[in-house]
Amino acid sequence: MSLKKTPLHAAHQRAGAKLVDFAGWEMPLHYGSQMEEHKMVRAGAGMFDVSHMQVVDIHGPQAQAFLRYLLANDVAKLKTEGRALYSCMLNESGGVIDDLIIYWTGGTSYRAVVNAATAEGDIAHMQQVAKGFDVNVEPRPEFALIAIQGPQAVQKTLPLLPEDLRKAGDLKPFSAVWNDSWFVARTGYTGEDGFEVILPAEQAEGFWEQLKDAGVNPIGLGARDTLRLEAGMNLYGTDMDDQTNPLTANLGWTIALKDAERDFIGRKAIEQWKAEGVPERMVGLVLEGRGVLRGGTRIETAAGDGVVTSGSFSPSLGVSVAFARIPAAVDAEELQADIRGRMLPVRVVKPVFVRNGEPQIELNR
């Protein structure tokens, strides 16, 4: 079965990208150096082809009621057109089907962006749940998505946007503006300032080349992963999945239980977890010494084993960092990681390592 290609596939080939299979899509892993691409985003501006993610529009008289039942976070919090909300979509057991961003686009209309690997199942689930509501769930495969991130991302991108959307420079985080065909959001996945731009697929390559001419560097999935890890953002499929509840994935803040009258899929399970306590919690780890923490690394604690869910060398910090799930009872600040049979010390920290280019943890050098 051939891999799917985004509208920017030819641009990636011209730029010499190393292309790999990602969730059935042929996507750029890097354009020569993952390390350099990571540093380009932290120091200047980089752009990511994220067109493999799926835009889904939700509209209809019961759109809000549908989303308040579908999602663990509460879209009723969105009081201003263009504001966005991060939420998990749960199954009845409280497991995470996917995490997504949902925008209120006014009236009875919303726009969601879901992950590439889960898109097909997400849409089927949404459409199944929608049968109980007067609402329409509409996938929009005709759009491409480009994320521009870094301290220089806004200044380099603004002159290239359609004139009526250059007010995007005044947007607060998690807000968006749009016209008939372009949608510009002040969101991202790297811990840096920037935009995520949804635009017609046929216009994507021209915009990409304009950004490149303006000094925005193409960045592959490899650097995107180390950037999001440093920023403390979960990756679906490694840090959480449909067997993981948000409380053990450090996402308890995304569950809205304040309105006792609001039922949502997974609510009963979440309330039970909160009442009984969860057996595990997610922490950040810093490796005190040489080596690299990887997904699956065993973490030894006095209360039993934990496991690294995401780990890598941090190009910004010069050490290996990771997310790990450990027994909830553990309160030690120093643990041991089993790296190829060697037990090496790791320090427990809050799972945010770099934000806006600045270290969020102390480094013992």
C-alpha positions in Angstrom: 0.0 0.0 0.0 1.5 3.3 -1.0 2.0 6.1 1.5 -0.1 9.2 1.4 1.5 12.5 0.5 0.8 16.0 1.6 0.5 18.9 -0.8 4.1 19.8 0.2 5.7 16.5 -0.8 7.5 17.9 -3.9 8.8 20.8 -1.8 10.3 18.3 0.7 12.0 16.4 -2.1 13.5 19.5 -3.6 14.8 20.5 -0.1 16.6 17.1 0.2 14.4 15.8 3.0 14.9 12.3 4.4 11.3 11.0 4.0 9.9 8.3 6.3 6.6 6.5 6.9 4.7 8.3 9.6 1.2 6.9 10.3 0.8 6.0 6.6 2.1 9.4 5.4 5.5 10.0 3.7 6.8 12.8 5.8 10.2 14.6 6.3 12.2 13.3 9.3 14.9 15.9 8.7 16.5 17.9 5.9 20.1 17.1 6.9 20.5 17.7 10.6 17.8 17.2 13.3 20.0 18.9 15.9 20.5 22.0 13.7 16.8 22.2 12.9 15.9 22.0 16.6 18.3 24.9 17.3 17.0 27.0 14.4 13.5 26.9 15.9 14.7 27.9 19.4 16.9 30.7 17.9 14.9 32.0 14.9 12.0 30.5 13.0 11.2 27.1 11.5 8.2 25.7 9.7 6.6 22.3 9.8 4.4 20.6 7.3 1.6 19.2 9.5 -0.9 18.7 6.7 -1.2 15.0 7.7 -3.2 16.2 10.6 -7.0 16.5 10.0 -9.2 19.5 10.1 -12.8 18.7 11.1 -15.6 21.3 11.1 -18.5 20.8 13.4 -21.7 22.8 12.9 -25.4 22.6 13.6 -27.9 23.8 16.1 -26.6 21.3 18.7 -22.9 21.7 18.0 -22.1 23.0 21.5 -24.2 20.3 23.2 -22.5 17.6 21.1 -19.0 18.9 22.0 -19.8 19.2 25.7 -20.7 15.5 25.6 -17.9 14.4 23.3 -15.0 16.1 25.1 -13.6 16.1 28.6 -12.9 19.8 28.6 -15.9 22.1 28.3 -16.4 24.2 25.2 -18.8 26.4 27.1 -15.6 28.1 28.4 -15.2 29.6 24.9 -16.8 33.0 25.2 -15.1 34.8 22.3 -15.1 33.9 18.7 -11.8 32.5 17.6 -10.8 31.3 21.1 -9.4 27.7 21.3 -9.5 24.9 23.9 -7.2 21.9 24.3 -9.1 18.8 25.3 -8.9 15.0 25.4 -11.6 12.9 23.7 -12.2 9.9 26.0 -13.8 6.5 25.8 -16.2 5.2 28.5 -13.3 3.8 30.5 -11.7 7.2 30.7 -8.9 6.3 28.2 -7.7 8.9 25.8 -9.0 8.3 22.2 -7.1 11.4 21.1 -6.1 14.9 22.2 -7.2 17.8 20.0 -7.6 21.6 19.8 -11.1 22.9 19.2 -11.9 26.5 18.1 -15.2 28.3 18.4 -15.7 29.9 15.0 -18.9 31.7 15.9 -22.6 30.9 16.3 -23.1 27.1 16.1 -19.8 26.4 14.4 -16.5 24.9 15.7 -13.3 23.7 14.1 -11.1 20.9 15.4 -7.7 19.6 14.4 -7.0 16.0 15.3 -3.8 13.8 15.1 -2.8 12.1 11.9 -2.4 8.6 13.3 -5.9 8.6 14.9 -7.8 10.8 12.4 -9.8 8.0 10.8 -10.9 6.5 14.1 -11.6 10.0 15.6 -13.9 11.0 12.8 -15.8 7.7 12.9 -16.2 8.1 16.6 -17.4 11.7 16.2 -19.8 10.8 13.6 -21.2 7.9 15.6 -21.7 10.2 18.7 -23.2 12.9 16.4 -26.1 10.6 15.6 -27.7 11.6 18.9 -27.5 15.3 18.1 -28.6 17.8 15.4 -25.0 18.4 14.2 -22.8 17.8 11.2 -19.2 16.5 11.5 -17.4 17.5 8.3 -13.8 16.4 7.6 -11.9 19.0 5.5 -9.2 17.1 3.6 -8.9 20.0 1.1 -6.8 22.0 3.5 -3.1 21.9 4.2 -1.5 22.9 7.6 1.8 24.7 8.1 3.1 25.5 11.6 5.7 28.3 11.9 7.4 28.5 15.3 10.2 30.3 17.0 11.0 33.8 18.4 11.2 35.3 14.9 8.2 33.3 13.5 5.6 36.1 13.9 7.6 38.9 12.3 8.7 36.7 9.4 5.2 35.3 8.7 2.9 38.4 9.1 4.0 40.1 5.9 3.2 36.9 3.9 -0.4 36.5 5.2 -3.4 37.7 3.3 -3.8 41.4 4.2 -7.1 40.9 6.1 -5.4 38.4 8.4 -2.3 40.4 9.4 -4.2 41.3 12.6 -3.0 37.8 13.6 0.0 39.6 15.1 -2.2 40.9 17.9 -3.7 37.5 18.7 -3.4 36.1 22.2 -2.2 32.5 22.6 -4.9 30.0 21.7 -6.8 32.4 19.4 -7.4 32.5 15.7 -8.6 34.7 12.9 -9.8 33.6 9.4 -11.3 34.6 6.1 -13.1 32.5 3.6 -10.2 30.1 3.0 -7.3 30.8 5.4 -7.3 30.2 9.1 -4.4 31.5 11.3 -4.1 30.4 14.9 -1.6 31.5 17.6 -0.9 27.9 18.7 2.0 25.5 18.4 3.7 22.4 19.7 7.2 23.6 20.5 6.9 26.0 23.5 7.7 28.9 21.2 5.6 31.8 19.8 4.2 31.3 16.3 1.3 30.4 14.1 -0.5 27.4 12.7 -1.9 28.2 9.3 -4.7 26.3 7.7 -5.0 27.1 4.0 -6.2 25.6 0.7 -4.0 22.7 -0.4 -3.3 24.2 -3.8 -1.8 27.4 -2.1 0.4 25.5 0.4 3.5 25.1 -1.8 3.6 28.8 -2.8 3.2 29.9 0.9 5.9 27.4 1.9 8.4 28.8 -0.6 7.6 32.4 0.4 8.3 31.5 4.0 11.5 29.8 3.0 12.6 32.9 1.1 11.8 35.0 4.2 14.3 32.9 6.2 11.9 30.4 7.8 13.7 27.0 7.8 12.0 23.7 7.0 12.0 21.5 10.0 11.4 17.7 10.1 9.4 15.5 12.4 12.6 14.5 14.3 13.2 18.0 15.6 9.5 18.5 16.2 9.6 15.6 18.6 12.5 16.9 20.7 11.0 20.4 20.7 7.7 19.2 22.0 9.4 17.0 24.6 11.4 20.0 25.9 8.2 22.0 26.0 6.5 19.4 28.2 3.8 18.4 25.7 2.5 14.9 25.5 2.7 12.8 22.3 -0.3 10.7 21.6 0.6 7.0 21.2 3.6 7.1 23.6 2.6 9.3 26.6 -1.1 8.4 26.4 -3.4 6.2 24.5 -6.9 4.7 24.8 -5.8 2.6 27.8 -4.4 5.7 29.7 -6.6 8.1 31.6 -5.7 11.8 31.6 -5.0 11.8 35.3 -1.9 9.6 34.8 -0.8 11.5 31.7 -0.5 14.8 33.6 -3.6 16.1 31.8 -5.9 16.4 34.8 -6.1 20.2 34.1 -8.0 19.5 30.8 -10.9 17.7 32.6 -13.8 20.1 33.4 -15.9 18.7 36.2 -17.2 22.0 37.6 -20.6 21.8 35.9 -22.1 18.8 37.8 -25.0 18.7 35.3 -22.7 18.2 32.3 -22.4 14.5 31.3 -19.5 13.6 29.0 -18.1 10.4 27.7 -15.7 9.0 30.3 -17.0 11.2 33.1 -18.0 8.4 35.4 -14.7 6.7 35.0 -12.8 9.9 35.7 -14.8 10.6 38.8 -14.1 7.1 40.1 -10.4 7.5 39.4 -10.4 10.8 41.3 -12.2 9.3 44.2 -10.1 6.2 44.5 -6.8 7.7 43.4 -4.7 6.7 40.4 -1.9 4.2 40.8 0.6 6.2 38.7 1.6 9.7 37.9 3.7 11.3 35.2 6.9 13.1 36.1 9.8 14.7 34.2 13.3 13.1 34.5 16.8 14.5 33.9 19.6 12.0 33.5 22.5 12.9 35.8 25.3 11.8 33.5 26.0 10.5 30.1 23.5 8.4 28.2 20.1 8.9 26.7 16.7 8.0 28.2 14.4 6.4 25.6 10.8 5.3 25.6 10.5 2.0 27.4 13.4 2.6 29.8 12.7 1.0 33.2 12.7 3.3 36.2 13.4 1.7 39.5 11.7 3.1 42.6 11.1 1.9 46.1 7.4 1.4 45.3 7.9 -0.6 42.1 9.0 0.0 38.6 8.1 2.9 36.4 8.7 3.5 32.7 9.9 6.2 30.4 7.1 7.1 27.9 9.1 9.7 25.9 12.8 10.4 26.2 15.6 12.0 24.2 18.7 14.1 24.3 17.7 17.7 24.8 19.6 19.9 22.2 18.7 23.0 24.2 19.9 21.7 27.6 22.7 19.4 26.6 21.3 16.5 28.8 18.9 13.7 28.4 15.3 14.4 29.5 12.2 12.3 29.6 8.6 11.9 30.7 8.0 8.8 32.8 5.0 7.2 34.6 6.0 6.1 38.1 4.0 4.7 41.0 1.9 7.5 42.5 3.3 6.8 46.0 6.9 7.7 45.1 8.0 11.0 46.4 11.7 10.6 46.0 13.6 13.3 44.1 16.3 10.8 42.9 15.6 7.5 41.1 17.5 5.0 39.0 17.1 4.3 35.3 18.1 1.0 33.8 19.9 1.9 30.6 21.2 -1.2 28.9 21.7 -2.9 32.2 23.5 0.0 33.9 21.6 1.7 36.7 22.1 5.4 36.3 20.8 8.3 38.5 17.9 10.4 37.3 16.4 13.5 39.0 12.7 14.0 39.2 11.5 17.5 37.9 8.3 19.1 36.7 7.7 17.8 33.1 8.4 21.1 31.4 12.1 21.6 30.4 12.2 24.6 28.0 9.7 27.4 27.4 10.2 30.3 25.0 13.8 29.3 24.7 14.5 29.4 28.4 15.4 26.4 30.6 12.7 25.6 33.1 14.8 23.3 35.3 18.1 23.7 37.1 21.0 21.9 35.6 23.7 20.3 37.8 26.9 20.9 35.8 
